[in-house]
Amino acid sequence: MSATYYAKVENGTVTDLHVVSYDFIVANPNRYGDASLWIETFVDGSGPGYCGIGWTYDAALNKFVAPVVESAPL
C-alpha cells in the first residue's frame, strides 16, 4: 500500500498531517495514537478534500472545512 496524506482529527479539529500509509499508522500506535483519529485527505480535492492544521472535519458531510478568517477593521 502506498503512502498518502492523513489528517489527525481530534474533537473535530485537524491537529496534525502526515504523508504515511494507514497500515503504518495502525502498526505504530506509540507514534500516532488512536488510528481511528486519522482521516485520509486528498490533494486533488476528491473525497473529503484537502485540509490544513486548524481546519475542522464535518463527519456528517465527510468534508474538511477551512477556518473562517475575519478581516481586521480598517
Predicted model as a PDB file, atoms N, CA, C, CB and O in Angstrom, pLDDT in the B-factor column:
MODEL        1                                                                  
ATOM      1  N   MET A   1       0.849  -1.177   0.000  1.00 52.00           N  
ATOM      2  CA  MET A   1       0.000   0.000   0.000  1.00 52.00           C  
ATOM      3  C   MET A   1       0.892   1.236   0.000  1.00 52.00           C  
ATOM      4  CB  MET A   1      -0.965   0.000   1.224  1.00 52.00           C  
ATOM      5  O   MET A   1       1.871   1.295   0.744  1.00 52.00           O  
ATOM      6  N   SER A   2       0.563   2.215  -0.822  1.00 59.00           N  
ATOM      7  CA  SER A   2       1.396   3.409  -0.935  1.00 59.00           C  
ATOM      8  C   SER A   2       1.052   4.432   0.143  1.00 59.00           C  
ATOM      9  CB  SER A   2       1.238   4.035  -2.319  1.00 59.00           C  
ATOM     10  O   SER A   2      -0.005   4.386   0.774  1.00 59.00           O  
ATOM     11  N   ALA A   3       1.982   5.346   0.322  1.00 64.00           N  
ATOM     12  CA  ALA A   3       1.771   6.417   1.300  1.00 64.00           C  
ATOM     13  C   ALA A   3       0.817   7.453   0.716  1.00 64.00           C  
ATOM     14  CB  ALA A   3       3.121   7.082   1.704  1.00 64.00           C  
ATOM     15  O   ALA A   3       0.777   7.667  -0.495  1.00 64.00           O  
ATOM     16  N   THR A   4       0.074   8.072   1.573  1.00 91.00           N  
ATOM     17  CA  THR A   4      -0.860   9.120   1.180  1.00 91.00           C  
ATOM     18  C   THR A   4      -0.957  10.122   2.314  1.00 91.00           C  
ATOM     19  CB  THR A   4      -2.260   8.534   0.831  1.00 91.00           C  
ATOM     20  O   THR A   4      -0.265   9.968   3.320  1.00 91.00           O  
ATOM     21  N   TYR A   5      -1.783  11.135   2.187  1.00 95.00           N  
ATOM     22  CA  TYR A   5      -1.930  12.164   3.208  1.00 95.00           C  
ATOM     23  C   TYR A   5      -3.015  11.766   4.201  1.00 95.00           C  
ATOM     24  CB  TYR A   5      -2.261  13.524   2.565  1.00 95.00           C  
ATOM     25  O   TYR A   5      -4.102  11.334   3.817  1.00 95.00           O  
ATOM     26  N   TYR A   6      -2.698  11.919   5.490  1.00 97.00           N  
ATOM     27  CA  TYR A   6      -3.671  11.663   6.552  1.00 97.00           C  
ATOM     28  C   TYR A   6      -3.683  12.831   7.519  1.00 97.00           C  
ATOM     29  CB  TYR A   6      -3.351  10.344   7.296  1.00 97.00           C  
ATOM     30  O   TYR A   6      -2.639  13.382   7.868  1.00 97.00           O  
ATOM     31  N   ALA A   7      -4.885  13.197   7.946  1.00 97.00           N  
ATOM     32  CA  ALA A   7      -5.081  14.264   8.915  1.00 97.00           C  
ATOM     33  C   ALA A   7      -5.534  13.650  10.231  1.00 97.00           C  
ATOM     34  CB  ALA A   7      -6.112  15.308   8.401  1.00 97.00           C  
ATOM     35  O   ALA A   7      -6.413  12.788  10.253  1.00 97.00           O  
ATOM     36  N   LYS A   8      -4.934  14.096  11.324  1.00 98.00           N  
ATOM     37  CA  LYS A   8      -5.382  13.657  12.644  1.00 98.00           C  
ATOM     38  C   LYS A   8      -6.453  14.641  13.107  1.00 98.00           C  
ATOM     39  CB  LYS A   8      -4.183  13.578  13.673  1.00 98.00           C  
ATOM     40  O   LYS A   8      -6.206  15.842  13.220  1.00 98.00           O  
ATOM     41  N   VAL A   9      -7.642  14.113  13.372  1.00 98.00           N  
ATOM     42  CA  VAL A   9      -8.771  14.948  13.770  1.00 98.00           C  
ATOM     43  C   VAL A   9      -9.125  14.632  15.215  1.00 98.00           C  
ATOM     44  CB  VAL A   9      -9.998  14.725  12.833  1.00 98.00           C  
ATOM     45  O   VAL A   9      -9.526  13.515  15.545  1.00 98.00           O  
ATOM     46  N   GLU A  10      -8.967  15.639  16.070  1.00 97.00           N  
ATOM     47  CA  GLU A  10      -9.301  15.495  17.488  1.00 97.00           C  
ATOM     48  C   GLU A  10     -10.380  16.509  17.827  1.00 97.00           C  
ATOM     49  CB  GLU A  10      -8.042  15.691  18.399  1.00 97.00           C  
ATOM     50  O   GLU A  10     -10.210  17.709  17.613  1.00 97.00           O  
ATOM     51  N   ASN A  11     -11.498  16.012  18.361  1.00 97.00           N  
ATOM     52  CA  ASN A  11     -12.641  16.869  18.709  1.00 97.00           C  
ATOM     53  C   ASN A  11     -13.074  17.731  17.532  1.00 97.00           C  
ATOM     54  CB  ASN A  11     -12.295  17.761  19.901  1.00 97.00           C  
ATOM     55  O   ASN A  11     -13.448  18.890  17.709  1.00 97.00           O  
ATOM     56  N   GLY A  12     -13.022  17.160  16.321  1.00 97.00           N  
ATOM     57  CA  GLY A  12     -13.489  17.845  15.131  1.00 97.00           C  
ATOM     58  C   GLY A  12     -12.493  18.785  14.478  1.00 97.00           C  
ATOM     59  O   GLY A  12     -12.798  19.380  13.445  1.00 97.00           O  
ATOM     60  N   THR A  13     -11.294  18.934  15.064  1.00 98.00           N  
ATOM     61  CA  THR A  13     -10.291  19.855  14.534  1.00 98.00           C  
ATOM     62  C   THR A  13      -9.054  19.105  14.071  1.00 98.00           C  
ATOM     63  CB  THR A  13      -9.910  20.896  15.585  1.00 98.00           C  
ATOM     64  O   THR A  13      -8.587  18.191  14.750  1.00 98.00           O  
ATOM     65  N   VAL A  14      -8.519  19.491  12.911  1.00 98.00           N  
ATOM     66  CA  VAL A  14      -7.294  18.888  12.396  1.00 98.00           C  
ATOM     67  C   VAL A  14      -6.122  19.393  13.233  1.00 98.00           C  
ATOM     68  CB  VAL A  14      -7.089  19.221  10.879  1.00 98.00           C  
ATOM     69  O   VAL A  14      -5.875  20.596  13.320  1.00 98.00           O  
ATOM     70  N   THR A  15      -5.402  18.448  13.849  1.00 98.00           N  
ATOM     71  CA  THR A  15      -4.290  18.808  14.722  1.00 98.00           C  
ATOM     72  C   THR A  15      -2.926  18.408  14.167  1.00 98.00           C  
ATOM     73  CB  THR A  15      -4.483  18.175  16.064  1.00 98.00           C  
ATOM     74  O   THR A  15      -1.896  18.847  14.678  1.00 98.00           O  
ATOM     75  N   ASP A  16      -2.913  17.577  13.121  1.00 97.00           N  
ATOM     76  CA  ASP A  16      -1.643  17.100  12.569  1.00 97.00           C  
ATOM     77  C   ASP A  16      -1.885  16.538  11.173  1.00 97.00           C  
ATOM     78  CB  ASP A  16      -0.997  16.022  13.493  1.00 97.00           C  
ATOM     79  O   ASP A  16      -2.990  16.099  10.857  1.00 97.00           O  
ATOM     80  N   LEU A  17      -0.853  16.555  10.347  1.00 97.00           N  
ATOM     81  CA  LEU A  17      -0.909  15.986   8.999  1.00 97.00           C  
ATOM     82  C   LEU A  17       0.347  15.176   8.764  1.00 97.00           C  
ATOM     83  CB  LEU A  17      -1.062  17.096   7.918  1.00 97.00           C  
ATOM     84  O   LEU A  17       1.434  15.576   9.181  1.00 97.00           O  
ATOM     85  N   HIS A  18       0.207  14.032   8.095  1.00 96.00           N  
ATOM     86  CA  HIS A  18       1.356  13.183   7.767  1.00 96.00           C  
ATOM     87  C   HIS A  18       1.168  12.543   6.405  1.00 96.00           C  
ATOM     88  CB  HIS A  18       1.558  12.098   8.838  1.00 96.00           C  
ATOM     89  O   HIS A  18       0.045  12.251   5.994  1.00 96.00           O  
ATOM     90  N   VAL A  19       2.274  12.328   5.706  1.00 95.00           N  
ATOM     91  CA  VAL A  19       2.271  11.530   4.485  1.00 95.00           C  
ATOM     92  C   VAL A  19       2.754  10.159   4.907  1.00 95.00           C  
ATOM     93  CB  VAL A  19       3.180  12.161   3.336  1.00 95.00           C  
ATOM     94  O   VAL A  19       3.932   9.971   5.211  1.00 95.00           O  
ATOM     95  N   VAL A  20       1.830   9.193   4.925  1.00 94.00           N  
ATOM     96  CA  VAL A  20       2.107   7.883   5.509  1.00 94.00           C  
ATOM     97  C   VAL A  20       1.018   6.917   5.045  1.00 94.00           C  
ATOM     98  CB  VAL A  20       2.170   7.957   7.079  1.00 94.00           C  
ATOM     99  O   VAL A  20      -0.039   7.358   4.594  1.00 94.00           O  
ATOM    100  N   SER A  21       1.251   5.642   5.145  1.00 93.00           N  
ATOM    101  CA  SER A  21       0.186   4.685   4.847  1.00 93.00           C  
ATOM    102  C   SER A  21      -0.637   4.437   6.113  1.00 93.00           C  
ATOM    103  CB  SER A  21       0.775   3.348   4.297  1.00 93.00           C  
ATOM    104  O   SER A  21      -0.124   4.536   7.228  1.00 93.00           O  
ATOM    105  N   TYR A  22      -1.906   4.117   5.925  1.00 94.00           N  
ATOM    106  CA  TYR A  22      -2.759   3.835   7.081  1.00 94.00           C  
ATOM    107  C   TYR A  22      -2.243   2.617   7.842  1.00 94.00           C  
ATOM    108  CB  TYR A  22      -4.217   3.608   6.637  1.00 94.00           C  
ATOM    109  O   TYR A  22      -2.323   2.565   9.070  1.00 94.00           O  
ATOM    110  N   ASP A  23      -1.720   1.646   7.115  1.00 95.00           N  
ATOM    111  CA  ASP A  23      -1.153   0.460   7.775  1.00 95.00           C  
ATOM    112  C   ASP A  23      -0.026   0.845   8.720  1.00 95.00           C  
ATOM    113  CB  ASP A  23      -0.640  -0.544   6.733  1.00 95.00           C  
ATOM    114  O   ASP A  23       0.116   0.253   9.790  1.00 95.00           O  
ATOM    115  N   PHE A  24       0.777   1.833   8.335  1.00 96.00           N  
ATOM    116  CA  PHE A  24       1.880   2.286   9.184  1.00 96.00           C  
ATOM    117  C   PHE A  24       1.338   2.983  10.431  1.00 96.00           C  
ATOM    118  CB  PHE A  24       2.816   3.237   8.400  1.00 96.00           C  
ATOM    119  O   PHE A  24       1.884   2.817  11.522  1.00 96.00           O  
ATOM    120  N   ILE A  25       0.266   3.763  10.273  1.00 97.00           N  
ATOM    121  CA  ILE A  25      -0.369   4.410  11.430  1.00 97.00           C  
ATOM    122  C   ILE A  25      -0.835   3.355  12.426  1.00 97.00           C  
ATOM    123  CB  ILE A  25      -1.564   5.294  10.983  1.00 97.00           C  
ATOM    124  O   ILE A  25      -0.585   3.461  13.626  1.00 97.00           O  
ATOM    125  N   VAL A  26      -1.516   2.338  11.909  1.00 97.00           N  
ATOM    126  CA  VAL A  26      -2.045   1.264  12.760  1.00 97.00           C  
ATOM    127  C   VAL A  26      -0.916   0.499  13.450  1.00 97.00           C  
ATOM    128  CB  VAL A  26      -2.904   0.295  11.929  1.00 97.00           C  
ATOM    129  O   VAL A  26      -1.038   0.124  14.616  1.00 97.00           O  
ATOM    130  N   ALA A  27       0.181   0.271  12.727  1.00 97.00           N  
ATOM    131  CA  ALA A  27       1.300  -0.514  13.260  1.00 97.00           C  
ATOM    132  C   ALA A  27       2.148   0.264  14.261  1.00 97.00           C  
ATOM    133  CB  ALA A  27       2.176  -0.991  12.127  1.00 97.00           C  
ATOM    134  O   ALA A  27       2.998  -0.323  14.931  1.00 97.00           O  
ATOM    135  N   ASN A  28       1.932   1.577  14.374  1.00 97.00           N  
ATOM    136  CA  ASN A  28       2.759   2.402  15.254  1.00 97.00           C  
ATOM    137  C   ASN A  28       1.922   3.271  16.188  1.00 97.00           C  
ATOM    138  CB  ASN A  28       3.678   3.281  14.427  1.00 97.00           C  
ATOM    139  O   ASN A  28       1.955   4.498  16.092  1.00 97.00           O  
ATOM    140  N   PRO A  29       1.168   2.637  17.095  1.00 97.00           N  
ATOM    141  CA  PRO A  29       0.292   3.410  17.976  1.00 97.00           C  
ATOM    142  C   PRO A  29       1.050   4.313  18.950  1.00 97.00           C  
ATOM    143  CB  PRO A  29      -0.589   2.474  18.753  1.00 97.00           C  
ATOM    144  O   PRO A  29       0.510   5.332  19.381  1.00 97.00           O  
ATOM    145  N   ASN A  30       2.277   3.967  19.301  1.00 97.00           N  
ATOM    146  CA  ASN A  30       3.049   4.840  20.201  1.00 97.00           C  
ATOM    147  C   ASN A  30       3.377   6.165  19.529  1.00 97.00           C  
ATOM    148  CB  ASN A  30       4.347   4.145  20.647  1.00 97.00           C  
ATOM    149  O   ASN A  30       3.521   7.187  20.199  1.00 97.00           O  
ATOM    150  N   ARG A  31       3.493   6.149  18.216  1.00 96.00           N  
ATOM    151  CA  ARG A  31       3.827   7.352  17.457  1.00 96.00           C  
ATOM    152  C   ARG A  31       2.587   8.122  17.002  1.00 96.00           C  
ATOM    153  CB  ARG A  31       4.665   6.982  16.252  1.00 96.00           C  
ATOM    154  O   ARG A  31       2.588   9.353  17.016  1.00 96.00           O  
ATOM    155  N   TYR A  32       1.522   7.406  16.597  1.00 97.00           N  
ATOM    156  CA  TYR A  32       0.350   8.039  16.002  1.00 97.00           C  
ATOM    157  C   TYR A  32      -0.901   8.017  16.879  1.00 97.00           C  
ATOM    158  CB  TYR A  32       0.045   7.378  14.714  1.00 97.00           C  
ATOM    159  O   TYR A  32      -1.887   8.679  16.556  1.00 97.00           O  
ATOM    160  N   GLY A  33      -0.876   7.269  17.977  1.00 96.00           N  
ATOM    161  CA  GLY A  33      -2.052   7.201  18.840  1.00 96.00           C  
ATOM    162  C   GLY A  33      -3.165   6.379  18.219  1.00 96.00           C  
ATOM    163  O   GLY A  33      -2.914   5.442  17.462  1.00 96.00           O  
ATOM    164  N   ASP A  34      -4.381   6.736  18.542  1.00 97.00           N  
ATOM    165  CA  ASP A  34      -5.574   6.026  18.080  1.00 97.00           C  
ATOM    166  C   ASP A  34      -5.726   6.170  16.561  1.00 97.00           C  
ATOM    167  CB  ASP A  34      -6.838   6.560  18.802  1.00 97.00           C  
ATOM    168  O   ASP A  34      -5.932   7.275  16.061  1.00 97.00           O  
ATOM    169  N   ALA A  35      -5.626   5.075  15.842  1.00 97.00           N  
ATOM    170  CA  ALA A  35      -5.699   5.093  14.375  1.00 97.00           C  
ATOM    171  C   ALA A  35      -7.042   5.616  13.868  1.00 97.00           C  
ATOM    172  CB  ALA A  35      -5.457   3.694  13.825  1.00 97.00           C  
ATOM    173  O   ALA A  35      -7.119   6.124  12.749  1.00 97.00           O  
ATOM    174  N   SER A  36      -8.094   5.501  14.666  1.00 96.00           N  
ATOM    175  CA  SER A  36      -9.410   5.964  14.213  1.00 96.00           C  
ATOM    176  C   SER A  36      -9.493   7.488  14.119  1.00 96.00           C  
ATOM    177  CB  SER A  36     -10.489   5.454  15.154  1.00 96.00           C  
ATOM    178  O   SER A  36     -10.442   8.021  13.543  1.00 96.00           O  
ATOM    179  N   LEU A  37      -8.508   8.192  14.678  1.00 97.00           N  
ATOM    180  CA  LEU A  37      -8.491   9.653  14.608  1.00 97.00           C  
ATOM    181  C   LEU A  37      -7.928  10.171  13.286  1.00 97.00           C  
ATOM    182  CB  LEU A  37      -7.681  10.214  15.758  1.00 97.00           C  
ATOM    183  O   LEU A  37      -8.038  11.361  12.990  1.00 97.00           O  
ATOM    184  N   TRP A  38      -7.329   9.288  12.494  1.00 98.00           N  
ATOM    185  CA  TRP A  38      -6.679   9.683  11.248  1.00 98.00           C  
ATOM    186  C   TRP A  38      -7.615   9.497  10.069  1.00 98.00           C  
ATOM    187  CB  TRP A  38      -5.397   8.882  11.032  1.00 98.00           C  
ATOM    188  O   TRP A  38      -8.166   8.415   9.867  1.00 98.00           O  
ATOM    189  N   ILE A  39      -7.796  10.570   9.282  1.00 97.00           N  
ATOM    190  CA  ILE A  39      -8.704  10.559   8.134  1.00 97.00           C  
ATOM    191  C   ILE A  39      -7.903  10.918   6.890  1.00 97.00           C  
ATOM    192  CB  ILE A  39      -9.900  11.552   8.338  1.00 97.00           C  
ATOM    193  O   ILE A  39      -7.138  11.882   6.884  1.00 97.00           O  
ATOM    194  N   GLU A  40      -8.091  10.128   5.840  1.00 96.00           N  
ATOM    195  CA  GLU A  40      -7.377  10.407   4.596  1.00 96.00           C  
ATOM    196  C   GLU A  40      -7.847  11.736   4.010  1.00 96.00           C  
ATOM    197  CB  GLU A  40      -7.586   9.262   3.577  1.00 96.00           C  
ATOM    198  O   GLU A  40      -9.041  12.036   3.984  1.00 96.00           O  
ATOM    199  N   THR A  41      -6.888  12.519   3.543  1.00 95.00           N  
ATOM    200  CA  THR A  41      -7.173  13.804   2.920  1.00 95.00           C  
ATOM    201  C   THR A  41      -6.553  13.799   1.523  1.00 95.00           C  
ATOM    202  CB  THR A  41      -6.623  14.995   3.785  1.00 95.00           C  
ATOM    203  O   THR A  41      -5.479  13.230   1.324  1.00 95.00           O  
ATOM    204  N   PHE A  42      -7.210  14.417   0.575  1.00 92.00           N  
ATOM    205  CA  PHE A  42      -6.825  14.299  -0.826  1.00 92.00           C  
ATOM    206  C   PHE A  42      -6.414  15.639  -1.416  1.00 92.00           C  
ATOM    207  CB  PHE A  42      -7.963  13.711  -1.632  1.00 92.00           C  
ATOM    208  O   PHE A  42      -7.198  16.587  -1.426  1.00 92.00           O  
ATOM    209  N   VAL A  43      -5.189  15.713  -1.905  1.00 87.00           N  
ATOM    210  CA  VAL A  43      -4.667  16.937  -2.500  1.00 87.00           C  
ATOM    211  C   VAL A  43      -5.494  17.361  -3.714  1.00 87.00           C  
ATOM    212  CB  VAL A  43      -3.206  16.747  -2.900  1.00 87.00           C  
ATOM    213  O   VAL A  43      -5.643  18.556  -3.969  1.00 87.00           O  
ATOM    214  N   ASP A  44      -6.027  16.404  -4.460  1.00 87.00           N  
ATOM    215  CA  ASP A  44      -6.789  16.732  -5.672  1.00 87.00           C  
ATOM    216  C   ASP A  44      -8.226  17.163  -5.375  1.00 87.00           C  
ATOM    217  CB  ASP A  44      -6.805  15.537  -6.605  1.00 87.00           C  
ATOM    218  O   ASP A  44      -8.994  17.427  -6.301  1.00 87.00           O  
ATOM    219  N   GLY A  45      -8.595  17.235  -4.101  1.00 82.00           N  
ATOM    220  CA  GLY A  45      -9.931  17.699  -3.719  1.00 82.00           C  
ATOM    221  C   GLY A  45     -11.002  16.632  -3.704  1.00 82.00           C  
ATOM    222  O   GLY A  45     -12.147  16.923  -3.360  1.00 82.00           O  
ATOM    223  N   SER A  46     -10.664  15.395  -4.070  1.00 90.00           N  
ATOM    224  CA  SER A  46     -11.670  14.330  -4.036  1.00 90.00           C  
ATOM    225  C   SER A  46     -11.924  13.908  -2.587  1.00 90.00           C  
ATOM    226  CB  SER A  46     -11.213  13.109  -4.889  1.00 90.00           C  
ATOM    227  O   SER A  46     -11.279  14.405  -1.663  1.00 90.00           O  
ATOM    228  N   GLY A  47     -12.857  13.001  -2.403  1.00 91.00           N  
ATOM    229  CA  GLY A  47     -13.190  12.533  -1.054  1.00 91.00           C  
ATOM    230  C   GLY A  47     -13.591  13.697  -0.171  1.00 91.00           C  
ATOM    231  O   GLY A  47     -14.343  14.570  -0.606  1.00 91.00           O  
ATOM    232  N   PRO A  48     -13.105  13.729   1.065  1.00 93.00           N  
ATOM    233  CA  PRO A  48     -13.454  14.844   1.943  1.00 93.00           C  
ATOM    234  C   PRO A  48     -12.660  16.114   1.627  1.00 93.00           C  
ATOM    235  CB  PRO A  48     -13.227  14.450   3.388  1.00 93.00           C  
ATOM    236  O   PRO A  48     -12.838  17.139   2.285  1.00 93.00           O  
ATOM    237  N   GLY A  49     -11.785  16.045   0.622  1.00 93.00           N  
ATOM    238  CA  GLY A  49     -10.993  17.205   0.241  1.00 93.00           C  
ATOM    239  C   GLY A  49      -9.648  17.235   0.931  1.00 93.00           C  
ATOM    240  O   GLY A  49      -9.227  16.256   1.547  1.00 93.00           O  
ATOM    241  N   TYR A  50      -8.983  18.360   0.823  1.00 92.00           N  
ATOM    242  CA  TYR A  50      -7.684  18.554   1.461  1.00 92.00           C  
ATOM    243  C   TYR A  50      -7.877  19.502   2.634  1.00 92.00           C  
ATOM    244  CB  TYR A  50      -6.622  19.111   0.451  1.00 92.00           C  
ATOM    245  O   TYR A  50      -8.889  20.198   2.711  1.00 92.00           O  
ATOM    246  N   CYS A  51      -6.924  19.534   3.538  1.00 95.00           N  
ATOM    247  CA  CYS A  51      -7.073  20.367   4.731  1.00 95.00           C  
ATOM    248  C   CYS A  51      -5.715  20.811   5.250  1.00 95.00           C  
ATOM    249  CB  CYS A  51      -7.835  19.612   5.825  1.00 95.00           C  
ATOM    250  O   CYS A  51      -4.668  20.423   4.731  1.00 95.00           O  
ATOM    251  N   GLY A  52      -5.763  21.619   6.272  1.00 96.00           N  
ATOM    252  CA  GLY A  52      -4.574  22.052   6.976  1.00 96.00           C  
ATOM    253  C   GLY A  52      -4.842  22.009   8.465  1.00 96.00           C  
ATOM    254  O   GLY A  52      -5.982  21.831   8.893  1.00 96.00           O  
ATOM    255  N   ILE A  53      -3.798  22.172   9.253  1.00 97.00           N  
ATOM    256  CA  ILE A  53      -3.952  22.198  10.704  1.00 97.00           C  
ATOM    257  C   ILE A  53      -4.840  23.392  11.070  1.00 97.00           C  
ATOM    258  CB  ILE A  53      -2.557  22.286  11.424  1.00 97.00           C  
ATOM    259  O   ILE A  53      -4.656  24.500  10.566  1.00 97.00           O  
ATOM    260  N   GLY A  54      -5.799  23.140  11.952  1.00 97.00           N  
ATOM    261  CA  GLY A  54      -6.739  24.167  12.367  1.00 97.00           C  
ATOM    262  C   GLY A  54      -8.064  24.107  11.622  1.00 97.00           C  
ATOM    263  O   GLY A  54      -9.029  24.756  12.027  1.00 97.00           O  
ATOM    264  N   TRP A  55      -8.127  23.338  10.538  1.00 97.00           N  
ATOM    265  CA  TRP A  55      -9.387  23.148   9.830  1.00 97.00           C  
ATOM    266  C   TRP A  55     -10.278  22.249  10.684  1.00 97.00           C  
ATOM    267  CB  TRP A  55      -9.155  22.531   8.404  1.00 97.00           C  
ATOM    268  O   TRP A  55      -9.802  21.618  11.628  1.00 97.00           O  
ATOM    269  N   THR A  56     -11.549  22.191  10.360  1.00 97.00           N  
ATOM    270  CA  THR A  56     -12.460  21.273  11.044  1.00 97.00           C  
ATOM    271  C   THR A  56     -12.881  20.179  10.072  1.00 97.00           C  
ATOM    272  CB  THR A  56     -13.706  22.028  11.603  1.00 97.00           C  
ATOM    273  O   THR A  56     -12.763  20.316   8.854  1.00 97.00           O  
ATOM    274  N   TYR A  57     -13.374  19.094  10.650  1.00 97.00           N  
ATOM    275  CA  TYR A  57     -13.879  17.984   9.850  1.00 97.00           C  
ATOM    276  C   TYR A  57     -15.331  17.767  10.215  1.00 97.00           C  
ATOM    277  CB  TYR A  57     -13.044  16.686  10.074  1.00 97.00           C  
ATOM    278  O   TYR A  57     -15.663  17.543  11.379  1.00 97.00           O  
ATOM    279  N   ASP A  58     -16.197  17.836   9.214  1.00 96.00           N  
ATOM    280  CA  ASP A  58     -17.622  17.586   9.393  1.00 96.00           C  
ATOM    281  C   ASP A  58     -17.883  16.133   9.019  1.00 96.00           C  
ATOM    282  CB  ASP A  58     -18.496  18.568   8.528  1.00 96.00           C  
ATOM    283  O   ASP A  58     -17.937  15.791   7.838  1.00 96.00           O  
ATOM    284  N   ALA A  59     -18.045  15.279  10.026  1.00 95.00           N  
ATOM    285  CA  ALA A  59     -18.221  13.846   9.784  1.00 95.00           C  
ATOM    286  C   ALA A  59     -19.535  13.553   9.065  1.00 95.00           C  
ATOM    287  CB  ALA A  59     -18.168  13.078  11.103  1.00 95.00           C  
ATOM    288  O   ALA A  59     -19.591  12.628   8.255  1.00 95.00           O  
ATOM    289  N   ALA A  60     -20.586  14.311   9.338  1.00 95.00           N  
ATOM    290  CA  ALA A  60     -21.882  14.080   8.697  1.00 95.00           C  
ATOM    291  C   ALA A  60     -21.792  14.322   7.193  1.00 95.00           C  
ATOM    292  CB  ALA A  60     -22.959  14.988   9.317  1.00 95.00           C  
ATOM    293  O   ALA A  60     -22.441  13.629   6.410  1.00 95.00           O  
ATOM    294  N   LEU A  61     -20.990  15.302   6.791  1.00 95.00           N  
ATOM    295  CA  LEU A  61     -20.824  15.619   5.374  1.00 95.00           C  
ATOM    296  C   LEU A  61     -19.581  14.971   4.772  1.00 95.00           C  
ATOM    297  CB  LEU A  61     -20.756  17.118   5.187  1.00 95.00           C  
ATOM    298  O   LEU A  61     -19.376  15.022   3.559  1.00 95.00           O  
ATOM    299  N   ASN A  62     -18.744  14.357   5.628  1.00 95.00           N  
ATOM    300  CA  ASN A  62     -17.463  13.797   5.207  1.00 95.00           C  
ATOM    301  C   ASN A  62     -16.677  14.851   4.422  1.00 95.00           C  
ATOM    302  CB  ASN A  62     -17.675  12.516   4.349  1.00 95.00           C  
ATOM    303  O   ASN A  62     -16.300  14.646   3.268  1.00 95.00           O  
ATOM    304  N   LYS A  63     -16.443  15.996   5.098  1.00 96.00           N  
ATOM    305  CA  LYS A  63     -15.816  17.132   4.430  1.00 96.00           C  
ATOM    306  C   LYS A  63     -14.958  17.925   5.408  1.00 96.00           C  
ATOM    307  CB  LYS A  63     -16.879  18.039   3.798  1.00 96.00           C  
ATOM    308  O   LYS A  63     -15.346  18.157   6.553  1.00 96.00           O  
ATOM    309  N   PHE A  64     -13.777  18.338   4.929  1.00 96.00           N  
ATOM    310  CA  PHE A  64     -12.941  19.250   5.703  1.00 96.00           C  
ATOM    311  C   PHE A  64     -13.396  20.675   5.415  1.00 96.00           C  
ATOM    312  CB  PHE A  64     -11.426  19.062   5.362  1.00 96.00           C  
ATOM    313  O   PHE A  64     -13.731  21.011   4.279  1.00 96.00           O  
ATOM    314  N   VAL A  65     -13.405  21.513   6.453  1.00 96.00           N  
ATOM    315  CA  VAL A  65     -13.883  22.881   6.328  1.00 96.00           C  
ATOM    316  C   VAL A  65     -12.790  23.835   6.786  1.00 96.00           C  
ATOM    317  CB  VAL A  65     -15.179  23.095   7.145  1.00 96.00           C  
ATOM    318  O   VAL A  65     -12.264  23.708   7.892  1.00 96.00           O  
ATOM    319  N   ALA A  66     -12.452  24.798   5.919  1.00 95.00           N  
ATOM    320  CA  ALA A  66     -11.415  25.785   6.242  1.00 95.00           C  
ATOM    321  C   ALA A  66     -11.908  26.708   7.353  1.00 95.00           C  
ATOM    322  CB  ALA A  66     -11.024  26.611   4.984  1.00 95.00           C  
ATOM    323  O   ALA A  66     -13.104  26.981   7.454  1.00 95.00           O  
ATOM    324  N   PRO A  67     -10.982  27.187   8.188  1.00 93.00           N  
ATOM    325  CA  PRO A  67     -11.387  28.142   9.225  1.00 93.00           C  
ATOM    326  C   PRO A  67     -11.807  29.461   8.596  1.00 93.00           C  
ATOM    327  CB  PRO A  67     -10.243  28.374  10.231  1.00 93.00           C  
ATOM    328  O   PRO A  67     -11.322  29.830   7.526  1.00 93.00           O  
ATOM    329  N   VAL A  68     -12.699  30.160   9.253  1.00 90.00           N  
ATOM    330  CA  VAL A  68     -13.135  31.476   8.788  1.00 90.00           C  
ATOM    331  C   VAL A  68     -12.177  32.495   9.384  1.00 90.00           C  
ATOM    332  CB  VAL A  68     -14.634  31.782   9.194  1.00 90.00           C  
ATOM    333  O   VAL A  68     -11.985  32.564  10.598  1.00 90.00           O  
ATOM    334  N   VAL A  69     -11.589  33.274   8.504  1.00 83.00           N  
ATOM    335  CA  VAL A  69     -10.654  34.311   8.953  1.00 83.00           C  
ATOM    336  C   VAL A  69     -11.343  35.650   8.783  1.00 83.00           C  
ATOM    337  CB  VAL A  69      -9.297  34.263   8.155  1.00 83.00           C  
ATOM    338  O   VAL A  69     -11.707  36.054   7.678  1.00 83.00           O  
ATOM    339  N   GLU A  70     -11.511  36.325   9.907  1.00 85.00           N  
ATOM    340  CA  GLU A  70     -12.155  37.627   9.858  1.00 85.00           C  
ATOM    341  C   GLU A  70     -11.110  38.688   9.556  1.00 85.00           C  
ATOM    342  CB  GLU A  70     -12.886  37.936  11.185  1.00 85.00           C  
ATOM    343  O   GLU A  70     -10.010  38.671  10.110  1.00 85.00           O  
ATOM    344  N   SER A  71     -11.462  39.601   8.680  1.00 84.00           N  
ATOM    345  CA  SER A  71     -10.513  40.657   8.354  1.00 84.00           C  
ATOM    346  C   SER A  71     -10.521  41.713   9.457  1.00 84.00           C  
ATOM    347  CB  SER A  71     -10.850  41.295   6.985  1.00 84.00           C  
ATOM    348  O   SER A  71     -11.534  41.931  10.122  1.00 84.00           O  
ATOM    349  N   ALA A  72      -9.388  42.353   9.634  1.00 80.00           N  
ATOM    350  CA  ALA A  72      -9.248  43.393  10.645  1.00 80.00           C  
ATOM    351  C   ALA A  72      -9.980  44.653  10.172  1.00 80.00           C  
ATOM    352  CB  ALA A  72      -7.744  43.695  10.929  1.00 80.00           C  
ATOM    353  O   ALA A  72     -10.001  44.943   8.976  1.00 80.00           O  
ATOM    354  N   PRO A  73     -10.567  45.387  11.083  1.00 82.00           N  
ATOM    355  CA  PRO A  73     -11.247  46.628  10.685  1.00 82.00           C  
ATOM    356  C   PRO A  73     -10.227  47.619  10.133  1.00 82.00           C  
ATOM    357  CB  PRO A  73     -12.015  47.253  11.889  1.00 82.00           C  
ATOM    358  O   PRO A  73      -9.073  47.649  10.558  1.00 82.00           O  
ATOM    359  N   LEU A  74     -10.673  48.417   9.189  1.00 78.00           N  
ATOM    360  CA  LEU A  74      -9.773  49.413   8.573  1.00 78.00           C  
ATOM    361  C   LEU A  74      -9.629  50.646   9.408  1.00 78.00           C  
ATOM    362  CB  LEU A  74     -10.267  49.802   7.209  1.00 78.00           C  
ATOM    363  O   LEU A  74      -8.910  51.570   9.026  1.00 78.00           O  
TER     364      LEU A  74                                                      
ENDMDL                                                                          
END                                                                             
